[in-house]
Amino acid sequence: MTPTSRFPQHRARFSVMVLAAGALTLSACSSGGGGGGGGKSQGPGEDKNKSSNYSIGTKEDSTGPAPDVAGAKEAKKGGTVTVLQRDAFVHLDPGQIYYSDMLANQMLYNRSLTSYKVDAQGKVKVVGDLATDAGTASDGGKTWKFTLKDGLKFEDGSAITAKDVRWGVERLYASFETDGPLYIPQWLSGDGTDFRKALPDGPYGGQHLPASVLDTPDDKTVIFHFRQPHADTPFATAMPNVGAVKAEKDTKQKYDNAPFSSGPYKVGDYKAGKSLTLVRNENWDPKTDPIRHQYADRFEISFGHQYADSTRRFLADQGGDKTALSFSNAVAPEMTEKVLGQADTKARRFVEIQPYVDYISFNTSRLTDVKVRKALAYAMPNGQILQQNGGETGGVVATNFLSPAMDGYQPTDPFGKKAKPAGDPEKARQLLKEAGKEGQEIVFAYPNTDIQQRVSVVIAQALERAGFKVQKKEVDANTWRTAIAEVKNKFDVYRTSWGADWPVSSTVVPPLFDGRQIADGSQNYGHLDDPKVNAEVDRINAIPDVKQAAPEWQKLADKILTEDVPGVPTFYNRLFTLWGSKLGGVTYHPVYGTVDPTGVYVK
């Protein structure tokens, strides 16, 4: 997706889970993982839906070393962790990383100004990573100051200083840095791609941003001067590209092959598209790191493992596969029952709610009668759609636009999806009759993947039961994202998906529903342009406390769902994953929606 002009690059991170196979799942989620039963016992849970799950940590929370993970006394010294991935990593350069599998991987060799500390109950604190804390705001939230910790070093033993963080941020202005999140440079220098004008060549020509924009008055201090207040800055500085890059080691595009480590591991060997080996970084100091461990000697990562392949290997649990896992490969849907039925997997699997939500969007440019859109929402068979996407271990029936992984989420259910997961055709027919639109023809578009072809059947049948006439339009999966993101597309109804960049709904509601973002390639897929919604977006964005803003985002999301109806949520995604019996410390990362590798050890 491309950046939009009104807001920062609201292209949430991409998921590479099983549900994304041939489907649009964007991204910007929980228990400690590492054991637990199958789908029925592993739902989102009440504790995971409370805003208390997400908080800003203190200086003490930001101090290392990280507490030992559960069972770490079993850990052998050293050992090799094998990682089986379906998709090759497109990038190792932290400045270019946005996919969930690469987000998990970079945690092993890259540190950002802030990061996420997840406790054994799955509660998340934003803490200082390179910084001593989560930042200090002034000037109404427009200025943010970060102080670096003592003892921070790169893999060659040289000290990490504020000028290295400045370099890491300023290189994002270079024209080749296009694939990662661009919140910080856009907040500093301009929306869309306008920010690049402030430093067209990045720092490579010897130019730097003025101190009035990005100030590093000494080796320990980094100060951002944003154009507008941003209460969620501690979350934005946890993105992988807001960290330290040593100028002498910055090889521009080639940095993708050998990023210079600030974390517990460093690149040992990399064969692009084939394999990656991470080995110990002896100059990483655990006393500076509140999040990561260095239990294993190395991580050996290989690519090209389809979900069925990795699932079979984890199930067999033989030889080297006893110490194998995957950051993001899910259990193959066709093997779900076998995994759940095999007793020895119970302690080495989890099913966790992710920050990814599947939707069916309604093209409000074409479907101008809100009663017709409400009829579609009531008719949509959420439960049957979920069943085609893996059932109970693939997700949870969605009841509103926001994921349970979001701070401030409330389980509102205005269309009664819990009570009637197969849809409510009677209510839909009543609304169509009131609108005088009985027999309304709907152009329903879907990508030509196996899963979505099956989904198209259950959706078409449900809409026909509700009194619609359905014209199915199959679209090449390779052009699907472009097709649905065209403002002048010829479709009425189509599947979309979204994942927040961090667990604050400023990364969900504005990109999906602000009318000022309507443009080819933007993510306002329903083309909603309601001045009242736009004004509310501005009001809530200006609230200086994310905790105060959270319930306001929920209220606005529910108002949009019930009054504007630019679509309907169908299910909240889950990750169902398995690993080898000789690994411990395998937990879930609620923000990234992946396995968290930072505490993994060999038994």
C-alpha positions as CSV (number, residue, x, y, z in Angstrom):
1,M,0.0,0.0,0.0
2,T,1.1,3.6,-0.5
3,P,1.1,6.4,2.1
4,T,-1.8,8.8,2.2
5,S,-1.6,12.6,2.3
6,R,-3.7,13.4,5.3
7,F,-2.2,11.1,8.0
8,P,1.1,9.3,8.6
9,Q,1.7,6.2,6.7
10,H,-1.3,4.3,7.8
11,R,-0.3,1.1,6.1
12,A,-0.6,-1.2,9.0
13,R,1.9,-4.1,9.1
14,F,1.3,-7.2,7.1
15,S,0.5,-10.5,8.7
16,V,1.8,-13.7,7.1
17,M,-0.4,-16.1,9.0
18,V,-2.3,-19.0,7.4
19,L,-5.4,-16.8,6.9
20,A,-3.4,-14.5,4.7
21,A,-2.7,-17.2,2.1
22,G,-4.2,-15.5,-0.9
23,A,-6.0,-12.9,1.3
24,L,-5.4,-9.3,2.3
25,T,-4.3,-9.2,5.9
26,L,-2.6,-6.0,6.8
27,S,-0.5,-4.8,9.5
28,A,0.5,-2.6,12.9
29,C,-2.8,-9.4,19.9
30,S,-2.7,-12.7,25.2
31,S,-1.3,-15.1,27.4
32,G,2.3,-16.1,28.1
33,G,1.8,-18.9,25.6
34,G,4.1,-21.9,25.9
35,G,1.4,-24.5,26.5
36,G,-2.3,-24.8,26.8
37,G,-4.9,-26.7,25.0
38,G,-6.8,-26.4,21.8
39,G,-9.3,-23.9,20.4
40,K,-12.0,-24.2,23.1
41,S,-9.7,-23.4,26.0
42,Q,-7.7,-20.8,24.2
43,G,-10.1,-18.1,23.4
44,P,-9.4,-14.4,23.8
45,G,-10.5,-14.5,27.4
46,E,-11.9,-11.7,29.5
47,D,-8.5,-10.7,30.9
48,K,-7.3,-10.0,27.4
49,N,-10.0,-7.6,26.6
50,K,-9.3,-5.0,29.3
51,S,-7.5,-1.8,28.7
52,S,-5.3,-2.6,31.7
53,N,-3.5,-5.0,29.5
54,Y,-1.6,-2.1,27.9
55,S,0.3,0.5,29.8
56,I,3.4,2.7,29.7
57,G,6.2,1.4,31.9
58,T,8.4,3.2,34.3
59,K,12.1,3.7,34.4
60,E,12.3,0.7,36.7
61,D,10.4,-1.4,34.2
62,S,12.9,-0.3,31.5
63,T,15.9,-1.5,33.5
64,G,17.6,-4.8,32.6
65,P,18.3,-7.6,32.8
66,A,15.0,-9.2,31.7
67,P,13.5,-11.5,34.2
68,D,14.0,-15.2,33.5
69,V,11.2,-16.8,31.6
70,A,9.2,-19.6,33.1
71,G,11.1,-22.9,33.2
72,A,14.4,-21.3,32.3
73,K,16.2,-23.5,34.9
74,E,15.7,-26.3,32.4
75,A,17.7,-24.4,29.8
76,K,20.9,-25.9,28.6
77,K,23.8,-23.6,28.0
78,G,23.7,-22.8,24.3
79,G,22.2,-25.0,21.7
80,T,20.6,-24.2,18.3
81,V,17.0,-23.1,17.7
82,T,15.8,-24.1,14.2
83,V,13.2,-21.8,12.7
84,L,11.0,-23.0,9.8
85,Q,9.4,-20.2,7.8
86,R,7.1,-20.3,4.7
87,D,8.1,-16.9,3.3
88,A,11.6,-15.6,2.8
89,F,12.4,-12.4,4.6
90,V,12.1,-9.5,2.2
91,H,14.2,-7.3,4.5
92,L,16.7,-7.5,7.4
93,D,17.2,-3.7,7.4
94,P,15.2,-2.5,10.4
95,G,14.2,0.6,8.4
96,Q,12.4,-1.5,5.9
97,I,10.6,-4.0,8.2
98,Y,6.8,-4.1,8.4
99,Y,5.8,-7.8,8.0
100,S,5.0,-9.7,11.2
101,D,7.5,-12.5,10.7
102,M,10.3,-10.0,10.1
103,L,9.1,-8.0,13.1
104,A,9.7,-11.1,15.3
105,N,13.1,-11.8,13.7
106,Q,14.5,-8.3,14.1
107,M,13.9,-8.4,17.9
108,L,16.9,-10.7,18.1
109,Y,19.4,-8.3,16.5
110,N,17.8,-4.9,16.6
111,R,16.9,-2.6,19.5
112,S,14.7,0.5,19.2
113,L,14.3,3.5,21.4
114,T,11.3,1.8,23.1
115,S,9.8,-1.6,22.9
116,Y,7.2,-3.9,24.4
117,K,7.7,-5.9,27.7
118,V,5.2,-8.7,27.9
119,D,4.7,-10.5,31.3
120,A,3.6,-14.1,31.9
121,Q,-0.1,-13.1,31.8
122,G,0.3,-11.4,28.5
123,K,0.1,-7.9,29.8
124,V,2.1,-5.4,27.8
125,K,4.1,-2.4,28.9
126,V,5.8,0.1,26.6
127,V,9.3,0.5,28.1
128,G,12.6,2.1,27.3
129,D,14.8,-0.2,25.2
130,L,17.8,1.9,24.1
131,A,16.2,4.7,26.2
132,T,16.0,4.8,29.9
133,D,12.2,5.1,29.9
134,A,9.3,5.5,27.4
135,G,10.0,9.2,26.8
136,T,9.1,12.5,28.4
137,A,6.7,14.8,26.7
138,S,6.5,18.6,26.8
139,D,4.9,21.4,24.7
140,G,1.6,19.7,24.9
141,G,2.9,16.5,23.4
142,K,4.7,18.0,20.5
143,T,8.2,17.6,22.0
144,W,9.5,14.2,23.2
145,K,12.8,13.6,24.9
146,F,14.6,10.3,25.3
147,T,17.8,9.6,27.3
148,L,20.0,6.7,26.2
149,K,21.1,4.1,28.7
150,D,24.7,3.6,29.8
151,G,26.6,0.6,28.4
152,L,24.8,0.3,25.1
153,K,27.1,-1.2,22.4
154,F,27.1,-2.3,18.8
155,E,28.3,-5.8,17.8
156,D,31.9,-4.4,17.4
157,G,31.9,-3.1,20.9
158,S,31.6,0.6,20.0
159,A,29.3,2.7,22.1
160,I,25.8,3.5,20.8
161,T,25.2,7.2,21.1
162,A,22.5,9.7,20.2
163,K,24.1,10.5,16.9
164,D,23.6,6.8,15.9
165,V,19.9,7.1,16.7
166,R,19.8,10.4,14.7
167,W,21.4,8.5,11.8
168,G,18.9,5.7,12.1
169,V,16.0,8.2,11.8
170,E,17.5,10.4,9.1
171,R,18.2,7.5,6.8
172,L,14.5,6.9,6.6
173,Y,14.3,10.1,4.5
174,A,16.4,8.5,1.7
175,S,14.4,7.5,-1.4
176,F,15.2,3.7,-1.0
177,E,13.6,3.5,2.5
178,T,10.1,2.8,1.4
179,D,8.8,-0.4,2.9
180,G,8.8,0.4,6.7
181,P,6.6,2.5,8.8
182,L,7.2,6.2,8.4
183,Y,5.3,7.7,11.4
184,I,8.3,9.5,13.0
185,P,9.7,11.2,9.9
186,Q,6.2,12.2,8.8
187,W,5.4,13.6,12.2
188,L,8.7,15.5,12.1
189,S,8.6,16.8,8.5
190,G,5.4,16.3,6.5
191,D,2.6,13.9,5.5
192,G,2.7,11.4,2.6
193,T,6.0,11.6,0.8
194,D,6.4,15.3,1.5
195,F,8.7,14.6,4.5
196,R,11.5,13.5,2.1
197,K,11.9,17.1,0.9
198,A,13.4,18.0,4.3
199,L,16.3,15.7,3.8
200,P,16.2,14.3,0.2
201,D,19.4,12.2,0.4
202,G,19.0,11.3,4.0
203,P,22.2,11.9,6.0
204,Y,24.4,10.5,3.3
205,G,25.4,13.9,1.8
206,G,26.5,15.2,5.2
207,Q,23.2,17.1,5.8
208,H,21.1,16.7,8.9
209,L,17.7,17.8,10.2
210,P,17.9,21.1,12.1
211,A,18.0,20.9,15.9
212,S,14.5,22.5,15.9
213,V,13.2,19.2,14.4
214,L,15.6,16.5,15.7
215,D,18.0,17.5,18.3
216,T,20.9,15.5,19.8
217,P,22.5,18.0,22.2
218,D,24.8,15.3,23.7
219,D,25.7,11.6,23.3
220,K,22.8,10.6,25.6
221,T,19.9,12.8,24.5
222,V,17.5,12.5,21.5
223,I,14.7,15.1,21.2
224,F,11.9,15.0,18.6
225,H,10.0,18.2,17.8
226,F,6.8,17.2,16.1
227,R,4.6,19.5,14.1
228,Q,1.5,18.3,16.1
229,P,1.0,16.6,19.5
230,H,1.4,12.8,19.4
231,A,0.4,11.1,22.7
232,D,1.2,7.6,21.2
233,T,4.9,8.5,20.5
234,P,6.2,5.8,22.9
235,F,4.4,3.2,20.6
236,A,5.8,4.8,17.4
237,T,9.3,4.7,18.7
238,A,8.9,1.0,19.3
239,M,8.8,0.4,15.6
240,P,12.0,-1.3,14.4
241,N,13.2,1.6,12.4
242,V,13.5,4.1,15.3
243,G,16.8,2.8,16.6
244,A,20.6,3.1,16.2
245,V,22.5,2.7,12.9
246,K,26.3,3.2,12.9
247,A,27.1,5.5,9.9
248,E,30.3,3.7,9.0
249,K,28.4,0.4,8.7
250,D,25.4,1.8,6.7
251,T,25.7,0.3,3.3
252,K,22.3,1.8,2.1
253,Q,20.4,-0.8,0.1
254,K,23.0,-3.5,1.0
255,Y,22.2,-3.0,4.7
256,D,19.4,-5.5,4.1
257,N,22.1,-8.2,3.8
258,A,24.1,-7.4,7.0
259,P,22.4,-5.0,9.5
260,F,24.8,-4.1,12.3
261,S,23.5,-5.6,15.5
262,S,22.6,-3.8,18.7
263,G,20.8,-6.9,20.2
264,P,21.8,-10.2,21.6
265,Y,22.4,-11.9,18.2
266,K,24.1,-10.8,15.0
267,V,24.0,-12.0,11.5
268,G,26.4,-15.0,11.0
269,D,25.4,-16.1,7.5
270,Y,22.7,-15.0,5.2
271,K,21.7,-16.5,1.9
272,A,18.8,-14.3,0.6
273,G,15.7,-16.3,-0.1
274,K,17.2,-19.5,1.4
275,S,18.5,-19.2,5.0
276,L,19.7,-16.9,7.8
277,T,21.9,-17.8,10.7
278,L,22.0,-15.6,13.8
279,V,24.8,-16.1,16.3
280,R,25.6,-14.6,19.7
281,N,26.6,-10.9,19.9
282,E,29.2,-11.0,22.6
283,N,29.1,-7.2,23.1
284,W,25.4,-7.2,24.0
285,D,25.0,-6.4,27.7
286,P,21.9,-8.0,29.3
287,K,22.0,-5.4,32.1
288,T,20.9,-2.8,29.6
289,D,18.0,-4.9,28.1
290,P,14.7,-5.4,30.0
291,I,13.2,-7.6,27.2
292,R,15.7,-10.0,25.6
293,H,17.6,-13.1,26.6
294,Q,20.5,-14.9,25.0
295,Y,19.9,-18.5,26.1
296,A,20.6,-20.2,22.8
297,D,23.9,-20.0,20.9
298,R,22.3,-19.5,17.5
299,F,19.1,-19.4,15.5
300,E,19.1,-21.2,12.1
301,I,16.3,-20.0,10.0
302,S,15.3,-21.5,6.7
303,F,12.5,-20.6,4.2
304,G,10.1,-22.4,1.9
305,H,8.3,-24.5,4.5
306,Q,4.6,-24.6,3.7
307,Y,2.3,-24.9,6.7
308,A,1.6,-28.6,6.1
309,D,5.4,-29.2,6.0
310,S,6.2,-27.4,9.2
311,T,3.2,-28.9,11.0
312,R,4.2,-32.4,10.0
313,R,7.7,-31.9,11.3
314,F,6.6,-30.4,14.6
315,L,4.1,-33.3,15.0
316,A,6.7,-35.9,14.3
317,D,9.1,-34.2,16.7
318,Q,12.2,-36.1,15.5
319,G,15.9,-35.3,15.6
320,G,16.7,-31.6,15.0
321,D,13.0,-30.8,14.8
322,K,12.7,-31.2,18.5
323,T,14.4,-27.8,18.8
324,A,12.4,-26.2,16.0
325,L,9.7,-23.6,15.9
326,S,8.3,-21.0,13.5
327,F,7.8,-17.3,14.1
328,S,4.6,-17.2,12.1
329,N,3.8,-20.4,10.4
330,A,0.4,-21.6,11.7
331,V,-0.8,-25.2,12.0
332,A,-2.1,-26.2,8.6
333,P,-6.0,-26.0,8.8
334,E,-6.4,-29.6,7.5
335,M,-4.1,-30.8,10.3
336,T,-5.9,-29.0,13.2
337,E,-7.8,-32.0,14.5
338,K,-4.7,-34.2,14.4
339,V,-2.7,-31.7,16.4
340,L,-5.4,-31.2,19.0
341,G,-5.8,-35.0,19.3
342,Q,-2.2,-35.8,19.8
343,A,-1.7,-35.6,23.6
344,D,2.0,-34.7,23.5
345,T,1.3,-31.4,21.8
346,K,-0.6,-29.9,24.6
347,A,2.4,-28.4,26.3
348,R,3.9,-27.1,23.0
349,R,1.2,-25.2,21.3
350,F,-1.0,-22.2,21.7
351,V,-3.9,-20.5,20.1
352,E,-3.9,-16.7,20.6
353,I,-6.0,-13.8,19.4
354,Q,-4.1,-11.5,17.0
355,P,-4.4,-7.8,16.2
356,Y,-5.7,-8.6,12.8
357,V,-9.4,-8.3,11.9
358,D,-11.2,-9.6,8.8
359,Y,-13.9,-7.4,7.3
360,I,-16.4,-7.3,4.5
361,S,-16.4,-3.8,3.1
362,F,-19.4,-2.1,1.5
363,N,-18.7,0.4,-1.3
364,T,-20.7,3.4,-0.1
365,S,-20.0,5.2,-3.4
366,R,-22.3,2.6,-5.0
367,L,-24.4,1.4,-2.1
368,T,-25.8,4.8,-1.1
369,D,-28.8,3.6,0.9
370,V,-27.7,2.9,4.5
371,K,-30.6,0.5,5.0
372,V,-29.2,-1.7,2.2
373,R,-25.8,-1.6,3.9
374,K,-27.5,-2.5,7.2
375,A,-29.3,-5.4,5.5
376,L,-26.0,-6.7,4.2
377,A,-24.5,-6.4,7.7
378,Y,-27.3,-8.4,9.3
379,A,-27.2,-11.0,6.5
380,M,-23.4,-11.6,6.6
381,P,-22.7,-15.2,7.9
382,N,-19.7,-14.5,10.2
383,G,-19.6,-18.0,11.7
384,Q,-19.6,-19.7,8.3
385,I,-16.9,-17.3,6.9
386,L,-14.8,-18.2,10.0
387,Q,-15.4,-21.9,9.5
388,Q,-13.9,-21.7,6.0
389,N,-10.9,-19.9,7.4
390,G,-9.9,-22.6,10.0
391,G,-12.8,-22.4,12.5
392,E,-12.2,-22.1,16.2
393,T,-8.4,-22.2,15.9
394,G,-8.5,-19.7,13.0
395,G,-10.3,-16.9,14.7
396,V,-13.2,-15.6,16.8
397,V,-16.5,-14.3,15.4
398,A,-16.1,-10.5,15.3
399,T,-18.8,-8.2,16.8
400,N,-17.3,-4.8,16.1
401,F,-14.5,-3.0,14.2
402,L,-11.9,-3.1,16.9
403,S,-9.8,-6.2,17.7
404,P,-9.8,-7.5,21.3
405,A,-6.1,-6.9,21.1
406,M,-6.7,-3.1,21.2
407,D,-6.3,-1.0,24.3
408,G,-9.8,0.0,25.4
409,Y,-11.6,-2.7,23.4
410,Q,-15.2,-3.4,24.5
411,P,-17.2,-6.5,23.3
412,T,-20.1,-4.5,21.8
413,D,-22.3,-6.4,19.3
414,P,-24.7,-4.1,17.6
415,F,-25.6,-6.6,14.8
416,G,-26.1,-9.6,17.2
417,K,-23.4,-11.7,15.7
418,K,-22.8,-13.8,18.8
419,A,-26.5,-14.8,18.9
420,K,-26.8,-15.3,15.2
421,P,-23.4,-16.1,13.7
422,A,-25.0,-17.4,10.5
423,G,-26.6,-14.1,9.9
424,D,-30.2,-12.7,10.4
425,P,-31.9,-13.0,7.0
426,E,-35.3,-12.1,8.4
427,K,-34.0,-8.7,9.7
428,A,-32.1,-8.1,6.4
429,R,-35.3,-8.8,4.4
430,Q,-37.2,-6.4,6.6
431,L,-34.7,-3.6,6.0
432,L,-34.7,-4.2,2.2
433,K,-38.4,-4.0,2.2
434,E,-38.4,-0.8,4.2
435,A,-35.9,0.6,1.7
436,G,-37.9,-0.5,-1.3
437,K,-34.9,-2.5,-2.5
438,E,-36.1,-6.1,-2.4
439,G,-34.1,-8.1,-4.9
440,Q,-31.2,-5.5,-4.9
441,E,-28.4,-6.8,-7.1
442,I,-25.0,-6.9,-5.4
443,V,-21.6,-7.3,-7.2
444,F,-19.6,-9.4,-4.8
445,A,-15.9,-9.6,-5.6
446,Y,-13.4,-12.1,-4.2
447,P,-9.8,-13.3,-5.0
448,N,-9.4,-16.6,-6.7
449,T,-7.8,-18.5,-3.9
450,D,-9.1,-21.8,-2.5
451,I,-10.2,-20.3,0.8
452,Q,-11.9,-17.2,-0.7
453,Q,-13.6,-19.3,-3.4
454,R,-15.2,-21.3,-0.6
455,V,-16.0,-18.2,1.4
456,S,-17.7,-16.7,-1.7
457,V,-20.2,-19.6,-1.8
458,V,-21.4,-19.2,1.8
459,I,-21.6,-15.4,1.5
460,A,-23.6,-15.6,-1.8
461,Q,-26.0,-18.1,-0.3
462,A,-26.5,-16.0,2.8
463,L,-27.2,-12.8,0.8
464,E,-29.6,-14.6,-1.4
465,R,-31.5,-15.9,1.6
466,A,-31.8,-12.3,2.7
467,G,-33.4,-11.2,-0.5
468,F,-30.4,-10.0,-2.5
469,K,-29.4,-11.0,-6.0
470,V,-25.7,-11.7,-6.1
471,Q,-23.4,-11.3,-9.0
472,K,-20.1,-13.0,-8.1
473,K,-16.9,-11.4,-9.5
474,E,-13.7,-13.5,-9.2
475,V,-10.5,-11.4,-9.3
476,D,-6.9,-12.6,-9.8
477,A,-5.3,-12.8,-6.3
478,N,-2.2,-11.2,-7.7
479,T,-4.0,-8.0,-8.5
480,W,-6.6,-8.1,-5.7
481,R,-5.1,-5.5,-3.4
482,T,-4.8,-3.0,-6.2
483,A,-8.3,-3.8,-7.5
484,I,-10.2,-3.2,-4.2
485,A,-8.1,-0.1,-3.4
486,E,-9.3,1.7,-6.6
487,V,-11.8,4.4,-5.7
488,K,-13.7,3.8,-9.0
489,N,-13.8,0.0,-8.6
490,K,-17.0,-1.7,-9.9
491,F,-17.6,-3.8,-6.8
492,D,-20.3,-3.5,-4.1
493,V,-19.0,-5.9,-1.5
494,Y,-15.5,-7.3,-0.9
495,R,-13.2,-8.7,1.8
496,T,-10.6,-6.5,3.4
497,S,-8.5,-6.9,6.5
498,W,-6.4,-4.8,8.9
499,G,-3.9,-4.9,11.7
500,A,-2.9,-2.1,13.9
501,D,0.7,-0.9,14.1
502,W,0.4,-0.7,17.8
503,P,-2.5,-1.4,20.3
504,V,-4.0,2.1,20.1
505,S,-7.0,2.7,17.8
506,S,-5.5,5.8,16.2
507,T,-3.9,3.2,13.9
508,V,-7.3,1.7,13.0
509,V,-10.1,4.1,12.8
510,P,-8.5,7.0,10.9
511,P,-7.0,5.0,8.1
512,L,-10.1,2.9,7.6
513,F,-12.8,5.6,7.9
514,D,-11.5,9.1,7.6
515,G,-13.0,10.5,4.4
516,R,-10.0,12.8,3.7
517,Q,-8.0,9.7,2.9
518,I,-10.1,8.5,0.0
519,A,-7.7,7.9,-2.9
520,D,-6.5,5.1,-5.0
521,G,-4.4,2.9,-2.9
522,S,-5.7,4.1,0.5
523,Q,-7.3,1.9,3.0
524,N,-10.7,3.6,3.4
525,Y,-12.0,0.7,1.4
526,G,-15.7,1.6,2.0
527,H,-15.1,5.2,0.7
528,L,-16.8,6.6,3.9
529,D,-16.8,10.4,3.9
530,D,-18.8,11.6,6.8
531,P,-17.9,15.1,8.1
532,K,-19.0,14.2,11.6
533,V,-16.6,11.2,11.6
534,N,-13.8,13.3,10.2
535,A,-14.3,15.9,12.9
536,E,-14.3,13.2,15.6
537,V,-11.1,11.7,14.3
538,D,-9.4,15.1,14.7
539,R,-10.9,15.6,18.2
540,I,-9.8,12.2,19.5
541,N,-6.3,12.4,17.9
542,A,-5.8,15.6,19.9
543,I,-6.4,13.9,23.3
544,P,-3.1,14.0,25.0
545,D,-3.5,10.7,26.9
546,V,-3.9,7.4,25.0
547,K,-5.8,5.9,27.9
548,Q,-8.4,8.7,27.7
549,A,-8.6,8.4,23.9
550,A,-9.1,4.6,23.9
551,P,-12.8,4.6,24.9
552,E,-13.5,7.5,22.5
553,W,-12.1,5.4,19.6
554,Q,-14.4,2.5,20.6
555,K,-17.4,4.8,20.7
556,L,-16.5,6.3,17.3
557,A,-15.9,2.9,15.8
558,D,-19.3,1.7,17.0
559,K,-21.0,4.8,15.8
560,I,-19.5,4.3,12.3
561,L,-20.6,0.6,12.3
562,T,-24.2,1.3,13.3
563,E,-24.9,4.6,11.6
564,D,-22.7,4.7,8.5
565,V,-22.2,0.9,8.0
566,P,-19.3,1.0,5.5
567,G,-18.7,-2.7,6.2
568,V,-19.0,-5.3,8.8
569,P,-16.3,-7.2,10.8
570,T,-16.4,-10.9,10.3
571,F,-13.7,-12.5,12.5
572,Y,-10.7,-11.7,14.7
573,N,-7.7,-13.7,13.6
574,R,-5.9,-16.2,15.8
575,L,-2.5,-17.8,15.6
576,F,-2.5,-21.6,16.2
577,T,1.1,-22.7,16.3
578,L,3.2,-25.7,17.4
579,W,6.9,-26.3,18.2
580,G,9.4,-29.0,19.1
581,S,9.4,-30.7,22.5
582,K,13.0,-29.7,23.4
583,L,12.3,-25.9,23.3
584,G,11.2,-23.8,26.3
585,G,10.3,-20.2,26.7
586,V,8.2,-20.1,23.6
587,T,5.6,-17.3,24.2
588,Y,3.3,-15.1,22.2
589,H,3.9,-11.5,21.3
590,P,0.5,-9.8,21.5
591,V,1.5,-6.7,19.6
592,Y,3.2,-8.5,16.6
593,G,0.8,-11.4,16.6
594,T,3.7,-13.9,16.3
595,V,5.9,-16.2,18.4
596,D,8.1,-14.1,20.7
597,P,11.7,-15.4,20.2
598,T,13.4,-13.3,22.9
599,G,13.1,-15.9,25.7
600,V,13.4,-19.2,23.7
601,Y,15.9,-21.8,25.1
602,V,16.9,-25.3,24.4
603,K,16.1,-27.8,27.1
